[in-house]
Amino acid sequence: MLNRDAIPSITFYDQDFVDLYDRSWVKIDEQWTAGTPENGFQGSYLSYPDQKYFHQFDACISSLFLNYSNLEYSPYTMVDYFYSKQEPSGAIRSEYSIVDGSPLLSADNPEGITLPLFAYVEFLYYHKVGNKKRLKEVVPILEKYFQWITTTFQKENGLCNVPVAACNTGNIPRQNVYYPVDFNSMIAMNALYMSMIGDILNDKELSFRFKRMYFSYKTRISNMMWDPDKHFYFDLDANGNRTDLVHIGGFWTMLAEIPNDERASYLIAMLKDPKVFGTDNPFPCLPADSPYFSSDGNGFCGAVLPVYTYLVIKGLEKYGEFIFAREAAIRNLYFILDTLSPEEGKTGEMWEAYLPDKEGAPQFSDEIGFPRRRLLSGVCIVSITLMIENIIGFDISLPRKTVYWTVPDLETMGISDLSLKKNMITIQSSRNARGWEIRLESEKLYYFTIEILNEHKKKTLPIPSGKCSMLIDKL
């Protein structure tokens, strides 16, 4: 039974957003399921209706909002399940049967590889939960997994050849793709975050080794996959020639910090353009000007996956596009809301994917199982994670004991009873007779930074234990 008092609560001027945030935790509680001796799952996990397998990518994404449950729902167990399945070679497969825990391999993905996110989520775990001991324990697993990927899939040119089925782009027509840009960007990002984990652990050898790998991937992706005329990163065929299909995976380069500022500006312009990726519900898997784009979805060909919206938004953050990233998160959340609470006579639901220009889920008659119904990783990554991090605007690090609050303008919003390393904090902004005031409550000292972008105001203050407030006009 959901203990609502154990979960942080939010304040926002649009009550519908608050209601969706609250409903998301209720849905998580309803879908929280115990493992079985047969499938080998210790503890409980986040399920969805008619589930037949555990998917590594879903598990990693789910952990990014379970982080905000004050450990009421463990963000670890699902990811740890995949670690427990690691083979002597270092392999961890993308899918395991929910019945007996066996790996599910297929003809179009015989090695069961998928987009590698483990190092990224472990880095974020550390900053949300502050557990350095866990990092030390998982590094050997992550190193063996990385080694398996490079040994199995990396070719002489330094890029990885994996099947397109590993990239989670469904029926997007990616024929003749031999070196996928999305997978190679993700393996580069994995190396980048392994290097950062080395820095946290003060392991200079680990940090240097993975930083060198990261720059190797970055250089190859930059030199081989960037098209200087079309201003985009493309997949390569077996001969190393760029294909001509623009798709959402090209933006994972931003998450991996691969483009320089000039190249990033071209990518950001495509994301903002309503005729390309800037549809009403951002960002579809294919651009609106693609010959394969479908406004009815047609599976992935016009679908907007909130999970991918999250990845794009986190890439935008790295290039200083906070205001645009926030606007995109808000627009995506409205489509989730409209589909959950449709007009009279229709039934509302949460989905893995949504339409680009109207409420509802994408149509797909050729394949059963997409979009998955009530797959909460497809909703809660926006309704919880982006709600806290981008719409309200908090960047929280437990080990540093810091809260960074970035907003375009002050509005009535905030968070209450968030655990900051055994320290419950509350931060709320509201307007009164004296102007805009931020009220803070904490059990221990931490450091708080407020940045109001449109007013060019920024201030860092130590927040003592107890209650205090600050007037923005006095900054």
JOUR-V288237 format. One line per field, one symbol per residue. phi: phi as a letter, one per 20 degrees, with the letter a starting at -180 (. if undefined). burial: + if it has 9 or more other C-alpha atoms within 8 Angstrom, else -. A space follows every 50 residues. Layout:
phi = ???
burial = ???
//
This chain:
phi = .feffeegdccbfefgffffgffffffgffefcefcgfemeencbedbgm fdbedgfgfffgffdfgeelmfcffegfffgfgfefegfofcefccffec mffddcfebfemebgecgffffffggfedmdfgfgffegfffffffffff fedfdfendedcfggfeldleffdfmeddffffffffffgfgfffffgff eldffffffffffgfffgfffffdefdfeelbedfdefeneffdeebgff efgffelefffffffffffffeffecdefgdecffcffeffefcfenlmf fcfdegffggffffffgfdmefffffffffffffffffffcffgndeebe cfbceecbfoefeaeebeocefflffffcffefdffgfedffoeddcffe lccdddbfbfcfarcclefclmceccccdbdcfeofcddccbebfbdddd cdffdldbbdcfdffodbbceffef
burial = ------++++++----++-+++-++++++-++-++---++++-+++++-- --+++++++++++++++++++--++-+++-+++--+---+++++++++-- +-+++---+--+++++++++++++++++++----++----++-+++++++ --++---++++++++++-+--+----+++++++++++++++++++++++- +-+--++++++-++++++-+++--+++---++++++++---++--+-+-+ +++++++++---++-+++-+++++++++++++++++++----++++++++ +++++++++++++++++++-++--+++++++++-++++++++------++ ++++++--++++-+------++++++++++++++++++++++++-++++- ++++++++---++++++++++-+++++++++---+++++++++-++++++ +++---++----+++-++--++---
//
